[in-house]
Amino acid sequence: MIRNRVTALMALACVVSLAGCGDPPAEENAASSGATKPGAAPKAATLSNQMVAAVSASKNSTAVGVHFALEATPTVATPLPIQIAIVPHQDFDSVRAHFESQEGLAMPVGEDFGPVNDVDAEKSLTHQLVLLPGKEGMYMVTVSVDTHNEDGNIVRIFSIPVIVGPAHAATPAATQAAPASAEPAKQ
């Protein structure tokens, strides 16, 4: 009897917690509550097939999104260009961004972007970073996107994961050829 009640309570708790999963965040509610004509909706920004979405610190990508594409495999001591697209999903008076990397992942180019004024919804803003990995490991590049409009000044945080592998080793053929030429031929 007690076991059945515990099982029923656990099932009820699961149902209640899952019921809240479909609720949109407050920012989505505010965005969807405005009456817009179907023809008046801005055309969605077109991004490269190589781009993926940065991880949002909260469910705030309904106002602005950050996308990125690595232009090479991240390896130690090799410059890594990263293409960035900041996509506002609403009009803003201004947009600026600041990029920070962790120790072991230097950022010689692209730490700051903007400000860009009079930003239209769904018009992609492009930027390029160059990272210089100092050692192997998993790193995060933190992106702070600062937007300003009639709602005020809001900073949204995104993360770009970067997994750095070892420096490129010499090709196996070159490695095998070097010892053979240094060793005298046996007769």
C-alpha positions as CSV (number, residue, x, y, z in Angstrom):
1,M,0.0,0.0,0.0
2,I,2.7,2.5,1.0
3,R,4.8,1.4,-2.0
4,N,1.9,2.1,-4.4
5,R,1.4,5.6,-2.8
6,V,5.2,6.4,-3.2
7,T,5.1,5.2,-6.8
8,A,2.0,7.3,-7.5
9,L,3.5,10.4,-5.9
10,M,6.7,9.9,-8.0
11,A,4.7,9.5,-11.2
12,L,2.7,12.6,-10.3
13,A,5.9,14.6,-9.6
14,C,7.3,13.5,-13.0
15,V,4.1,14.6,-14.8
16,V,4.0,17.9,-13.1
17,S,7.7,18.7,-13.8
18,L,7.3,17.6,-17.5
19,A,4.2,19.8,-17.9
20,G,6.3,22.9,-17.3
21,C,8.8,22.0,-20.1
22,G,6.6,23.4,-22.8
23,D,6.3,26.8,-21.3
24,P,8.2,29.4,-23.3
25,P,10.5,31.8,-21.4
26,A,9.2,35.2,-20.6
27,E,11.2,36.8,-23.5
28,E,9.3,34.5,-25.9
29,N,6.0,35.3,-24.4
30,A,6.7,39.0,-24.8
31,A,7.9,38.6,-28.4
32,S,4.9,36.4,-29.4
33,S,2.3,38.5,-27.7
34,G,2.7,41.4,-30.2
35,A,0.3,41.3,-33.1
36,T,2.2,41.2,-36.3
37,K,0.9,40.6,-39.8
38,P,2.1,37.5,-41.5
39,G,3.6,39.5,-44.4
40,A,5.3,41.9,-42.0
41,A,7.6,39.3,-40.4
42,P,11.2,39.9,-41.1
43,K,13.0,37.3,-43.3
44,A,15.1,35.0,-41.3
45,A,18.9,35.5,-41.6
46,T,20.7,33.2,-44.0
47,L,23.8,31.6,-42.5
48,S,26.5,29.3,-43.9
49,N,25.8,25.6,-43.6
50,Q,29.1,25.4,-41.6
51,M,27.7,27.6,-38.8
52,V,26.3,26.2,-35.5
53,A,24.6,28.0,-32.7
54,A,26.6,29.1,-29.7
55,V,25.3,27.8,-26.3
56,S,23.1,30.4,-24.6
57,A,23.6,30.9,-20.9
58,S,19.8,31.0,-20.5
59,K,16.9,30.8,-22.9
60,N,17.6,34.2,-24.3
61,S,18.3,33.4,-28.0
62,T,14.8,34.5,-29.0
63,A,16.1,38.2,-29.0
64,V,19.5,37.6,-30.5
65,G,21.5,34.5,-31.5
66,V,25.2,33.9,-31.9
67,H,26.5,31.4,-34.5
68,F,30.1,30.3,-35.3
69,A,32.1,28.2,-37.7
70,L,35.7,27.0,-37.1
71,E,37.8,27.4,-40.2
72,A,40.3,24.7,-39.2
73,T,40.8,21.9,-36.7
74,P,41.9,23.4,-33.4
75,T,45.5,22.3,-32.7
76,V,48.2,23.5,-30.4
77,A,50.3,26.4,-31.7
78,T,48.2,26.8,-34.9
79,P,46.1,30.0,-35.4
80,L,42.4,29.2,-35.5
81,P,40.2,31.6,-37.4
82,I,36.5,31.5,-36.3
83,Q,33.7,33.2,-38.3
84,I,31.0,34.7,-36.0
85,A,27.5,35.7,-37.0
86,I,25.4,37.7,-34.5
87,V,21.8,37.5,-35.5
88,P,19.3,39.9,-33.9
89,H,15.7,38.6,-34.0
90,Q,14.3,42.1,-33.3
91,D,15.4,45.7,-34.0
92,F,17.9,47.2,-31.7
93,D,19.3,50.8,-31.4
94,S,22.8,49.3,-30.9
95,V,24.6,45.9,-30.6
96,R,28.1,45.3,-29.4
97,A,29.9,42.1,-28.3
98,H,32.9,41.2,-26.2
99,F,34.7,37.9,-26.5
100,E,36.8,36.3,-23.8
101,S,38.9,33.1,-23.8
102,Q,40.3,31.0,-21.1
103,E,44.0,30.7,-20.1
104,G,45.7,28.4,-22.7
105,L,43.7,29.9,-25.5
106,A,45.0,33.3,-26.6
107,M,42.8,35.7,-28.7
108,P,45.2,37.9,-30.7
109,V,42.4,39.2,-33.0
110,G,38.7,40.0,-32.5
111,E,38.2,40.6,-28.8
112,D,35.6,43.3,-29.4
113,F,32.8,43.9,-31.9
114,G,30.8,47.1,-32.5
115,P,28.9,49.0,-31.5
116,V,26.7,48.8,-34.5
117,N,23.8,51.3,-34.5
118,D,20.3,50.9,-35.9
119,V,20.4,47.1,-36.2
120,D,17.5,45.5,-38.2
121,A,16.0,42.2,-37.2
122,E,17.3,39.1,-39.0
123,K,20.3,41.0,-40.6
124,S,23.4,39.0,-39.7
125,L,26.3,40.9,-38.2
126,T,29.6,39.2,-39.1
127,H,32.9,39.2,-37.1
128,Q,36.1,37.2,-37.1
129,L,38.1,35.9,-34.2
130,V,41.5,34.4,-34.3
131,L,42.5,32.1,-31.4
132,L,45.9,30.7,-30.7
133,P,45.8,27.5,-28.6
134,G,48.7,27.1,-26.2
135,K,47.9,23.6,-25.0
136,E,45.5,20.7,-25.5
137,G,42.2,20.6,-23.8
138,M,38.6,21.8,-23.9
139,Y,38.0,25.5,-23.7
140,M,35.1,28.0,-23.7
141,V,35.0,31.3,-25.5
142,T,32.5,33.5,-23.7
143,V,30.5,36.0,-25.8
144,S,28.7,38.9,-24.1
145,V,26.2,40.5,-26.5
146,D,25.1,43.9,-25.3
147,T,21.9,45.1,-26.9
148,H,20.1,48.4,-26.4
149,N,16.5,49.3,-27.5
150,E,13.3,50.8,-25.9
151,D,13.4,47.9,-23.3
152,G,16.8,49.2,-22.1
153,N,20.3,47.8,-22.1
154,I,20.5,43.9,-21.9
155,V,23.6,41.7,-21.9
156,R,23.2,38.1,-23.0
157,I,25.9,35.5,-22.5
158,F,26.8,32.7,-25.0
159,S,29.6,30.1,-25.0
160,I,31.6,28.7,-27.9
161,P,33.2,25.3,-27.1
162,V,36.7,24.7,-28.6
163,I,38.4,21.3,-28.2
164,V,42.1,21.6,-28.9
165,G,44.1,18.6,-30.1
166,P,47.9,18.0,-30.2
167,A,50.1,19.9,-32.6
168,H,50.4,18.3,-36.0
169,A,53.0,15.6,-36.1
170,A,55.2,14.9,-39.1
171,T,53.6,12.5,-41.6
172,P,54.4,8.8,-41.0
173,A,56.2,8.6,-44.4
174,A,58.5,11.5,-43.4
175,T,59.1,10.0,-40.0
176,Q,60.1,6.6,-41.4
177,A,62.2,8.1,-44.2
178,A,64.3,10.2,-41.8
179,P,65.8,7.3,-39.7
180,A,66.4,5.2,-42.8
181,S,68.6,8.0,-44.5
182,A,70.5,8.7,-41.2
183,E,71.4,5.0,-40.8
184,P,74.2,3.6,-43.0
185,A,73.0,0.9,-45.4
186,K,73.8,-2.7,-44.3
187,Q,75.7,-5.0,-46.8
